[in-house]
Amino acid sequence: MIELKEITWENFWQVVELRPSESQREYLPSNAVFMAQAYVNLKCKYPDACFALAKESHIVGFTKVVYVPQGAEPYNFLEDTYMIDAFMIDGKEQGKGYGRAGFQQVLAFIEPNPWGESKSTKLACHDDNTVAVGMYKRAGFCETDQFVGKDKRMRIYAKTLGK
């Protein structure tokens, strides 16, 4: 069973040192960058949480969830939404089902709308990241015509909450 664990000083460096597989590295900044972005989000008053993904006491991955108010930068969504802003499993831990199990825990965290009402959750994924796109689609996410940035490769995927 994979659990969402609060990031503390006891596990901080374990989370920072996680690395995706070689084939996934080009799609993700480091976890330290994601945690720095969480700090900025919190300063902007957007609820944001970073979690370690753990199997018992062993850290296997990382995730970040932010509540993005309607129209807020950098996404400018038309509605308040939960954004799964980061999700990764350490390269040494991939292929063990931790991704699917951890992603279900993230969705369970979001489902009760812990920071505010929303009808959807979204995430961004590089179109070439077929492994991640497949997992997200199996979890009920659909691609949208929205992108992050100008290169039109970081597509926004959306899922209606409660489905």
C-alpha positions as CSV (number, residue, x, y, z in Angstrom):
1,M,0.0,0.0,0.0
2,I,1.3,3.4,-0.9
3,E,0.6,6.3,1.4
4,L,0.9,10.1,1.1
5,K,3.3,11.2,3.8
6,E,4.0,14.8,4.9
7,I,7.4,16.0,3.9
8,T,9.4,16.7,7.1
9,W,13.0,17.4,7.9
10,E,13.3,13.6,8.5
11,N,12.5,12.7,4.9
12,F,13.2,15.9,3.0
13,W,16.6,14.9,1.6
14,Q,15.2,11.5,0.6
15,V,12.5,13.3,-1.5
16,V,15.0,15.7,-3.0
17,E,17.3,12.8,-4.1
18,L,14.5,10.9,-5.9
19,R,15.1,10.7,-9.6
20,P,12.8,9.5,-12.4
21,S,14.0,6.8,-14.8
22,E,16.4,8.0,-17.5
23,S,13.5,8.0,-20.1
24,Q,11.4,10.2,-17.8
25,R,14.1,12.8,-16.8
26,E,13.6,15.1,-19.8
27,Y,9.9,15.7,-18.8
28,L,10.4,16.7,-15.1
29,P,12.3,19.3,-13.2
30,S,13.8,18.2,-9.9
31,N,11.6,17.7,-6.8
32,A,13.5,20.6,-5.2
33,V,12.2,22.9,-8.0
34,F,8.6,21.6,-7.4
35,M,9.0,22.3,-3.7
36,A,10.3,25.8,-4.4
37,Q,7.3,26.4,-6.6
38,A,5.1,25.3,-3.7
39,Y,6.6,28.0,-1.6
40,V,5.8,30.6,-4.2
41,N,2.2,29.3,-4.5
42,L,1.8,29.5,-0.7
43,K,3.1,33.1,-0.7
44,C,0.5,33.9,-3.4
45,K,-2.1,32.3,-1.1
46,Y,-2.8,29.3,-3.3
47,P,-3.2,26.2,-1.1
48,D,-0.4,23.8,-2.1
49,A,0.9,20.5,-0.6
50,C,3.9,18.4,-1.4
51,F,3.8,14.7,-0.3
52,A,6.3,11.9,-0.2
53,L,4.8,8.7,-1.6
54,A,5.8,5.9,0.7
55,K,5.5,2.1,1.0
56,E,5.7,1.7,4.7
57,S,8.6,3.9,5.7
58,H,10.4,3.7,2.3
59,I,10.0,6.8,0.1
60,V,9.3,5.7,-3.5
61,G,8.0,8.9,-5.0
62,F,6.8,12.5,-4.8
63,T,3.7,14.5,-5.6
64,K,2.5,18.1,-5.4
65,V,-1.1,19.3,-5.5
66,V,-2.2,22.9,-5.7
67,Y,-5.6,24.5,-5.6
68,V,-5.6,27.0,-8.6
69,P,-8.2,29.8,-8.3
70,Q,-10.0,30.7,-11.5
71,G,-7.8,32.9,-13.7
72,A,-4.7,32.5,-11.5
73,E,-1.3,32.5,-13.2
74,P,0.3,30.6,-14.8
75,Y,-2.6,28.5,-15.9
76,N,-5.5,31.0,-16.2
77,F,-8.1,28.3,-15.9
78,L,-11.8,29.2,-16.4
79,E,-12.7,27.6,-13.1
80,D,-11.3,26.9,-9.7
81,T,-9.4,23.5,-10.0
82,Y,-7.1,21.1,-8.3
83,M,-3.9,20.7,-10.2
84,I,-1.6,17.7,-9.7
85,D,1.4,19.8,-10.4
86,A,4.0,17.0,-10.0
87,F,3.9,13.2,-9.8
88,M,6.9,10.9,-10.0
89,I,8.1,7.5,-8.9
90,D,11.9,7.0,-8.4
91,G,13.4,5.2,-11.3
92,K,14.6,2.3,-9.1
93,E,11.0,1.8,-7.9
94,Q,9.2,1.9,-11.3
95,G,7.4,-1.1,-12.6
96,K,6.2,-2.3,-9.2
97,G,2.7,-0.7,-9.3
98,Y,3.6,2.2,-7.1
99,G,2.6,4.7,-9.7
100,R,-0.9,3.5,-10.1
101,A,-1.4,3.0,-6.3
102,G,0.2,6.4,-5.5
103,F,-1.9,8.2,-8.1
104,Q,-5.1,6.7,-6.6
105,Q,-4.0,8.1,-3.2
106,V,-3.5,11.6,-4.7
107,L,-7.0,11.4,-6.3
108,A,-8.5,10.3,-2.9
109,F,-6.8,13.3,-1.3
110,I,-8.4,15.7,-3.8
111,E,-11.9,14.1,-4.0
112,P,-13.4,15.7,-0.9
113,N,-12.2,19.2,-2.1
114,P,-10.0,19.9,0.9
115,W,-9.2,23.5,0.1
116,G,-12.2,24.7,-1.8
117,E,-15.0,23.7,-4.2
118,S,-14.0,22.4,-7.6
119,K,-15.6,20.2,-10.2
120,S,-12.4,19.0,-11.7
121,T,-8.8,18.2,-11.3
122,K,-6.1,18.8,-13.9
123,L,-2.5,18.0,-14.6
124,A,0.0,18.8,-17.3
125,C,1.9,16.1,-19.2
126,H,4.3,16.2,-22.1
127,D,2.7,14.6,-25.2
128,D,5.8,12.4,-25.7
129,N,5.6,11.0,-22.2
130,T,3.5,8.0,-23.3
131,V,4.0,6.0,-20.1
132,A,2.5,8.9,-18.0
133,V,-0.2,9.8,-20.5
134,G,-1.3,6.1,-20.5
135,M,-1.5,6.0,-16.7
136,Y,-3.5,9.3,-16.5
137,K,-5.9,8.2,-19.2
138,R,-6.5,4.9,-17.4
139,A,-7.3,7.0,-14.3
140,G,-10.0,8.8,-16.2
141,F,-8.2,11.9,-17.4
142,C,-8.9,13.3,-20.9
143,E,-6.7,15.5,-22.9
144,T,-7.8,19.1,-23.5
145,D,-6.9,21.6,-26.1
146,Q,-5.0,23.6,-23.4
147,F,-1.2,23.7,-23.1
148,V,1.3,25.1,-20.6
149,G,3.8,27.4,-22.2
150,K,4.3,28.1,-25.9
151,D,5.8,24.9,-27.2
152,K,2.4,23.1,-27.3
153,R,3.8,19.9,-25.9
154,M,2.9,20.2,-22.2
155,R,-0.8,19.4,-22.6
156,I,-3.4,19.9,-19.8
157,Y,-5.4,16.7,-19.0
158,A,-8.7,17.0,-17.0
159,K,-10.9,14.7,-14.9
160,T,-14.3,15.6,-13.5
161,L,-14.3,15.0,-9.7
162,G,-16.6,12.3,-8.5
163,K,-16.1,10.2,-11.6
